[in-house]
Amino acid sequence: MKKIILSIAMFAIAMALLIAVILPLAEHGRENGQKVEIQMDSVDTKVSSLSTAITR
């Protein structure tokens, strides 16, 4: 019985850690990744417009 209670307590701690720490960090990383992708698209567009203006 003691092992079952200990297992349930450890599972509860693991789930709390997952919900409180890991999921918010993953969401933050996804948001930053999307921002960087948009910025890179903007830079690529600007560089492409410069390269077409230079060619003759």
Secondary structure in CASP SS format (residue, H / E / C, confidence):
PFRMAT SS
TARGET T0000
AUTHOR 0000-0000-0000
METHOD secondary structure of the structure
MODEL  1
M C 1.00
K H 1.00
K H 1.00
I H 1.00
I H 1.00
L H 1.00
S H 1.00
I H 1.00
A H 1.00
M H 1.00
F H 1.00
A H 1.00
I H 1.00
A H 1.00
M H 1.00
A H 1.00
L H 1.00
L H 1.00
I H 1.00
A H 1.00
V H 1.00
I H 1.00
L H 1.00
P H 1.00
L H 1.00
A H 1.00
E H 1.00
H H 1.00
G H 1.00
R H 1.00
E H 1.00
N H 1.00
G H 1.00
Q H 1.00
K H 1.00
V H 1.00
E H 1.00
I H 1.00
Q H 1.00
M H 1.00
D H 1.00
S H 1.00
V H 1.00
D H 1.00
T H 1.00
K H 1.00
V H 1.00
S H 1.00
S H 1.00
L H 1.00
S H 1.00
T H 1.00
A H 1.00
I H 1.00
T C 1.00
R C 1.00
END
